[in-house]
Amino acid sequence: MIKVIIVNGIKIVCLQCFGFIKKSFKLSVTENANKKGDAMGVKALMEKVLPTRLMVGIKNFRQTIHLYKDSFLQACRFNRNYSHIDPKEQVQVETRVMFLTHQIEKGLSHGDFRYGFGKKIFNELPFMLNRMEQIDINFINNTVYRESMAALHEYMARHMDAGQDVSWQKSLFTGEQWEHIINADLQDGGSLIIRQKDKLHNSELSFMMLNEHRHSVREFSDEPVSLNDLEQAIQMSMRTPSVCNRQPTRIHVIRNKQLIKQALNIQGGVNGYPLPPVLILITSDLRAFMTSYERNEGFTDGGLFGMTLLLALESMGLGSCPLNTMFNRKAEKSTRKLLNLPDYEMLVMYIEVGHFKEQVKTCKSTRFNGKTITTVHE
């Protein structure tokens, strides 16, 4: 059945009929080429004979088809490769070990430390470690494995030093794994201490040193963050590159405590932590893009801006923590309603901002060596 849609106020035929029109023009072009030796393409011929408004409508409709098709293919690729429950491939297993280890590190860095936390983590992590040992013959030198052992070491040591029973947790690991946990190098993972006095001269540091010493913190002092400081950090970030200098990034500064609480309850990644003095939401204005192929560009440009802003805040002696906004439909709808976000802005990330406490713990979050993620094409 032939369908009809309205584009730019003009009715045009959809799918089957659109293909018929294109095929008809192609036949016409072939006939013209045979008769006149003129190799005019289908597109050129259509632009020559069709009204401009109709041609614009057809082009926009074609972009819409590409958008849905390419988004579907992208979703298929993601679905084939992301780390599903019960993964078998090494990187997918490492992904889940890293995620679970990070949960332990967050618990270890919590100012209001809760003994016995992480039962759900311990119900999954030993299984993933077993699988990692089966897949990677050199697991003992694997950065992910070593970080997990170090985080587990700190967890067990802190409990045992306080006289807490860890027999259940110990029973979940093999004897060899327990030896690795007990003898783990704490430089490989766990928590570390961030001191306010060490941030006093951040503005004088080289980029390498500033970047090396920046860590995300989730607890801040009670000192208010001035709007002037935030505006300065945002202005410092305006040199961030963007596609064709279209600058799609938009910034929402949230200072209302009730709004911050509601927004973070929806986000769900920092439950149990005190509210930050300021919450920044980075979005990307979809009106700054021109074709369906740029559907993901907002994440790229917004992410670049986010990293620049994190370093700008650090250089000013302000603590920060980026939080993802990769929401399901319900969470995104709730966030949009809460913050009254326009339809044309896509969520990129949150950033918590505040002054450093005199001393605070945070996740060590061990990084890979750059050489291990680099492929050289010559």
Secondary structure by P-SEA (a helix, b strand, c coil): cbbbbbcccbbbbcaaaaaaaaaaaaaaaaaaaaaccccccaaaaaaacccaaaaaaaaaaaaaaaaaaaaaaaaaaaaacccccccccaaaaaaaaaaaaaaaaaaaacccccccccaaaaacaaaaaaaaaaccccccccaaaaaaaaaaaaaaaaaaaacccaaaaaaaccaaaaaaaaacccccccbbbbbcccccccccccaaaaaaabbbbcccccbbbbaaaaaaaaaaacccccccccccbbbbbbccaaaaaaaaaaaccccccccccbbbbbbbcccccccccccaaaaaaaaaaaaaaaaaaaaacccbbbbbccccaaaaaaaaaaacccccccccbbbbbbccccbbbbbccccccccccccccc
